[in-house]
Amino acid sequence: MTYNLAFGDENAAGVVDDAVVSNNNDTDMVLATVASTINLFCDHYGNHFIYAEGRTPVRTRLYQMGISRLWEEIKVNFQVLGFVNDDWEDFQHNVNYEAFLVKRK
């Protein structure tokens, strides 16, 4: 089973808006929160693949840069796959992925 991971800023109506660009330089903190959330989710529901894709290619690239920057820590606890050329492969640096699948080891 695969689950979709969606996150963003809460707007005035109390709805999570994934189109907001806050530019508050907290990308690493957001990624750490995502990793923590994945761990909590897996604790409760089991170790399933979680799908993540940015709303735009630029946002997906931002996620990829964060994963690359924190790869040494991420790879210890998570399997990460990237989608490219109509196929999934183990995450590699310097490959422009369209989406990601993450699973806790």
C-alpha positions in Angstrom: 0.0 0.0 0.0 1.2 3.5 -0.8 0.1 6.7 0.9 0.3 10.3 -0.4 2.2 12.8 1.7 0.8 16.4 1.5 2.0 19.3 3.4 1.9 23.1 3.3 1.0 26.2 5.3 -2.3 26.6 7.0 -4.3 29.4 5.4 -6.8 31.8 7.1 -9.6 29.3 6.5 -7.7 26.6 8.3 -7.0 24.6 5.2 -3.5 23.3 4.3 -2.3 25.2 1.2 0.5 23.5 -0.6 0.9 26.4 -3.1 2.2 28.9 -0.5 5.8 30.0 -0.9 6.8 31.3 2.6 10.5 32.0 1.8 11.3 31.8 5.5 14.5 29.6 5.1 13.1 26.6 7.0 13.5 23.9 4.4 15.6 21.7 6.6 13.3 22.1 9.5 10.3 21.2 7.3 12.2 18.1 6.0 13.0 17.1 9.6 9.3 17.5 10.5 8.3 15.4 7.5 10.8 12.6 8.6 9.3 12.7 12.1 5.8 12.6 10.7 6.7 9.6 8.5 8.1 7.8 11.6 5.0 8.5 13.6 2.8 7.4 10.7 4.8 4.1 10.4 4.6 3.5 14.1 0.8 3.7 13.9 0.1 2.2 10.4 3.2 0.1 9.6 6.0 0.6 7.1 4.3 1.5 3.9 5.6 3.5 1.0 4.8 7.2 1.2 4.6 9.2 -2.1 5.8 12.8 -2.3 5.8 15.1 -5.2 6.1 18.9 -5.3 3.2 20.9 -6.6 5.6 22.2 -9.3 8.9 20.8 -10.7 10.7 23.6 -8.9 9.2 22.5 -5.6 10.1 18.9 -6.3 13.6 19.9 -7.1 13.7 21.8 -3.7 12.7 18.6 -1.9 15.4 16.7 -3.8 18.1 19.2 -2.8 17.0 18.8 0.8 17.1 15.0 0.5 20.6 15.2 -1.1 21.9 17.6 1.6 20.6 15.3 4.4 21.2 12.0 2.6 23.7 10.6 5.2 21.1 10.9 7.9 18.1 9.9 5.8 19.6 6.7 4.3 20.2 5.2 7.8 16.4 4.9 8.5 14.7 5.3 5.1 14.6 3.7 1.7 14.1 6.5 -0.9 13.1 5.9 -4.5 13.0 8.5 -7.2 10.7 8.5 -10.3 12.5 9.2 -13.6 12.1 8.0 -17.2 8.8 6.3 -16.3 10.4 4.1 -13.6 11.4 4.0 -9.9 15.0 3.7 -8.9 17.0 4.0 -5.7 17.7 7.6 -4.9 20.9 9.0 -6.4 22.4 12.4 -6.3 22.3 14.6 -9.4 19.3 12.9 -11.0 16.3 15.2 -11.5 13.3 13.1 -10.2 9.7 13.8 -10.8 8.5 12.3 -7.5 9.7 10.2 -4.5 8.7 7.1 -2.6 9.9 6.9 1.0 9.7 3.9 3.3 11.1 3.4 6.7 13.6 0.5 6.9 
